[in-house]
């Protein structure tokens, strides 16, 4: 998704577009990673948003993972369950597996003004793609630090994937809401822009000091109850509380459930484990604690901390993440040094031994949260929705200005580009897309034919199989400049990214130099992200391709290039679009990509033409035996001999050929 630059954001702020009022009825589609019957922080936030939308007269529609017991409607909103799978280790937690097309269909039926993505990762990824496909503003609420969770589970490859995935997802969103200053800094360091702070509200009526029961879980009146509330999983670091063993007069009470519970009960046999509590029971437990402890270092916010403060309970929490914004040192709690369990023990002992300080800290905490009602927080959210809608309008205007789509009255009479050059490797050369006469076509050739519909163009295809980024920057760029094009397509990088060592930033820098030179020469540039087939083996390179695509998005923004993000078209990866060798697009895939590029460049009726073309062409799948014989083994043999398929080959159209109504790709060279 192309981004609006900082000067436009400044104009929006100065012109007062970001407003607290929202007089018009807004239709909000919520795509959430979690929902009822599973109750957690994400579900709780979504329910509060739904209540507020109902109270303020707005319309809502929720798309959530299907689960036994999920409601069909709630708080005036329709709930649409989609396919899901159980999360390993959490039988009751479902992960949405619906396709982008399925989400887009649901959004199309509801016709929202804005799409709200609640803690997006799996289902939210498809939600942001669907929103982009329908040209809808998307607001992504960052709530779960998935990358930190992956690191906690010591899976380095998964951590890198999670970070890249978070970056791509949030850069596609119109606006990202971060719950704390530290999460804002983390996202900004990853490269996420358009960040706004948005915290969470607290139900100060349910969580209240009046819910306290003095004898609750106490063996004697002078015993101090130190409590934890939350999921029992590795990323929560509940095992750190074992350091409290033996503290005189302290009784540790753990509320919550999860896969780590058997291990934790073995580690802390003196602690009381009450399992999952909610409603009145949870409010009673929270208010009956004397001290609330929070050891997790990967919390983006920390909703239970607010609930403890609302209950009048002082807090001891790790000095990292969300607690940094919620705890005032020496006023309503203590922050201990992350990882320093001796400091944790000392802070708990300080409060356990001083009832007067506990009461003062608890009262200060209650006062601090009284201004953080869900009504106030959700009013802020409606303001963010309005800003996202305005930013989307700015984005749309910028895209139209860059691409210069022809007006309907001009279609067929005006031509935007007359000299078109394609750069790249085998994908642009057209491997696995043979013409009837045996020559290769490919997506770029097909796009050239589409562009010639309004009048003839001169076209050159300089792509050669096996070429890499350095070849485009070298010989292909030099020849392209000689041809003085007014439109250049670039699809390159796949051959570099699948090598054993790929320096993604360095590759992107080379591509940026090519784009810069061509733009300085006055040419428009169509920059296309490389892509992978939907195969398990391809997943090894997914993180690299993801990171490279993010760099290309930035290049397009900086230099005003036309950006075709192939990830917005996940159908491209499906098997029917790939050729016999399973590593190149087949004819169907080349047609698909050509029409997507045509849509972006303003070719009249490109989407309709593409649909008709797909109906008229059906390609049968080949057998695996033929694939091994004709493609896999020859490739291995070439590599063993230190050769590549492009050795000795030259570009098929090193000079311009004229494409007009009566011409073909085998026209006369003119330059």
Number of C-alpha atoms within 10 A of each C-alpha: 22 21 23 20 15 11 9 13 16 10 11 16 13 10 9 10 17 17 14 15 11 14 8 9 12 19 18 25 25 27 29 25 23 27 28 19 15 17 14 15 20 19 19 17 21 22 17 20 22 23 19 20 24 16 12 14 14 17 20 24 24 24 26 27 25 25 23 9 9 16 15 11 12 15 16 16 20 17 19 18 18 19 16 17 15 15 12 11 11 12 11 14 22 21 21 26 16 20 19 22 17 16 22 20 14 17 26 13 8 16 16 20 19 24 30 27 27 25 25 26 24 16 28 25 24 25 33 32 26 26 26 18 15 14 15 23 28 30 27 29 25 25 23 20 20 20 21 18 21 19 17 17 13 11 12 13 12 17 19 17 19 21 20 22 21 23 21 22 23 27 24 27 30 31 26 27 24 23 24 26 17 19 24 21 14 16 19 14 11 13 17 21 22 19 18 16 15 20 24 21 21 26 17 20 14 17 26 21 23 14 20 19 15 12 11 15 17 15 11 10 9 9 16 23 21 24 24 25 24 22 21 23 20 17 21 19 18 22 19 19 23 17 15 21 15 10 14 12 13 22 22 24 19 25 20 18 19 16 15 18 20 11 12 21 15 10 14 18 11 14 21 15 18 13 15 16 16 12 9 12 11 18 23 22 26 30 26 28 27 26 27 26 27 26 25 24 21 23 25 24 28 25 21 18 26 27 24 33 33 31 30 33 30 31 33 25 28 27 21 20 23 25 27 18 16 22 24 17 15 10 15 26 29 24 22 22 14 15 15 11 18 12 16 25 19 15 19 23 16 13 23 21 14 10 13 10 18 22 17 16 25 26 20 20 28 24 13 17 21 15 14 17 15 20 20 13 19 22 18 18 20 21 16 22 26 23 24 26 21 17 22 22 15 18 21 15 12 17 21 15 11 13 19 12 18 18 10 8 8 11 15 14 9 12 16 17 18 17 21 26 30 27 26 26 27 22 27 26 25 27 24 24 24 14 13 8 6 8 14 18 23 27 28 30 24 20 21 25 23 19 24 22 17 19 18 20 22 24 32 28 27 24 29 27 21 19 23 19 23 17 17 26 18 13 11 24 20 12 15 22 14 10 19 17 24 18 20 26 22 23 24 28 25 24 16 18 22 15 10 7 8 13 12 18 12 11 19 21 15 16 23 20 13 22 28 20 15 23 18 11 13 13 21 23 27 22 23 21 22 22 22 23 20 16 13 7 10 13 13 12 17 18 19 20 22 21 20 23 23 22 21 24 24 20 21 22 17 14 17 21 26 22 23 24 20 19 17 18 17 17 18 22 18 13 17 19 21 25 22 21 20 19 17 20 31 26 25 23 25 29 25 24 24 23 25 21 26 22 17 18 22 18 23 20 11 19 15 11 13 19 12 11 15 14 8 8 11 11 13 8 11 11 9 10 10 12 15 14 11 12 15 15 12 13 15 13 12 12 12 10 8 8 13 16 15 14 11 7 10 12 17 16 19 19 21 21 23 24 24 19 13 8 13 12 20 12 16 14 14 10 14
